[in-house]
Amino acid sequence: MKWIESWYASYALLGVAAAGILPILLPVTVAGASNASLAGLVMAAFSFGGLTAPLWGRLADELRLHKVLLAGGLACAALTTLAFPLVHAPVLRAALALLQGIGIAATATTANLFVVEAHPQPQWDARIGWLQTFYGGGQVAGLLLAGLFAQTDSTAGLVLAGALLAAAVVLGLLTAPRLPPRAAGTGGARSRPALTHAVRHAEWPTASPQRMYHHPGLGSLRLLGSLGGPSFGLFLLGWFLSFGGSAAFFSLYPILMKQAYGVGPALSSAGFAVAAGLGLLLYAPAGRWSTRRKPLWVLRAGLVARAAAYGVLSLLLVVPGTSRGWLALLMFLIVVLAWSGLSVASTALVAEMFSRQSNEGEGLGLFNAVTALAGVAGSAGGGWAAVAGGYGAIPLVTLGGTLAGLGVFLAGRFTTD
């Protein structure tokens, strides 16, 4: 197809490793040798790497280092993934996870730049849509692979992830386009056009290529009050609470499902893969619902669905019986499917709130930064909650964060009038 380019294959491999294999096998490997708090710390460090995206984006914008960042980021992620099974000290494992996240951020931050800077604007929607489809397809494949290795040999799975990332280095260098020098008088992330595309794949606490495009800066923070007003600050609070609550569940998902619901990593990974695949089919309907019903309605409905699912997951902790695991998987299916509406509606609502000032890029940058911070906080908080109250405490923390965020979105008007 004319909208697909050969370099998309390297981002599919990134999706296999970064969104499929690593979020399953990292906590399984760490928790098997240590405890939940360390698993949460490792996943928080992995997520924290996404916060370095502004640095890599600035380098790409100013120095035209797109291919260097692509290859260097993938190489960093590959080497640290291959090294992870060889070290056992908690500090070293957290450091390697941080470097993995940094490498992934350096690679992912260039994805949309290759589209935006090499093609005319009328083609962006189709090309970015296919880019995300490749990444989402890679995620589904990675989850299935993680399920195969999680029950038997997580070390072999990490080696496979490292090898796939290394293969992505070669593919990216051979196939990624060479971008032309930026015209005189332009440059910098602040000059980028606003890309109001939702993240069209099931999102872990770690960031995705789509979120790496818009970066916040000091100027964004200074302009927060005048651009978005108090309603935008309230929106960011609600999103931080709801996304951070879910991050506590997602970051420890494979070991939580095993310890709390008796579902082994192989089955839980397969269940996530099915949910992620089905979720890809809901983005188009979610866009229509957002247009017909307004984004805030879809956002509230998605959080209601998630709150109900997390409520049942919490109740299942005190319900005996062999069917508990299957009910837990069904509830998690609802959690993942609700993301399609949440992703579309939240992005559309931010763009809508800033449309009159023509500063959607600034708003999206702050929105993405808060998402990354919520992922870090939720990942670490999930580990601490498991230590303090057992794995059964995590669904309760997640439910509390989701209900708190829903309360904010039910109370606020979220306009910039």
Secondary structure, 3 states (H helix, E strand, C coil): CCCCCCCHHHHHHHHHHHHHHHHHHHHHHHHHHCCHHHHHHHHHHHHHHHHHHHHHHHHHHHHCCHHHHHHHHHHHHHHHHHHHHHCCCHHHHHHHHHHHHHHHHHHHCCHHHHHHCCCCHHHHHHHHHHHHHHHHHHHHHHHHHHHHHHCCCHHHHHHHHHHHHHHHHHHHHHHCCCCCCCCCCCCCHHHCCCCCCCCCCCCCCCCCCCCCCCCCCHHHHHCHHHHHHHHHHHHHHHHHHHHHHHHHHHHCHHHHHHHHHCCCHHHHHHHHHHHHHHHHHHHHHHHHHHHHHCHHHHHHHHHHHHHHHHHHHHHHCCCCCCCHHHHHHHHHHHHHHHHHHHHHHHHHHHHHHHHHHCCHHHHHHHHHHHHHHHHHHHHHHHHHHHHHHCCCHHHHHHHHHHHHHHHHHHHCCCCCC
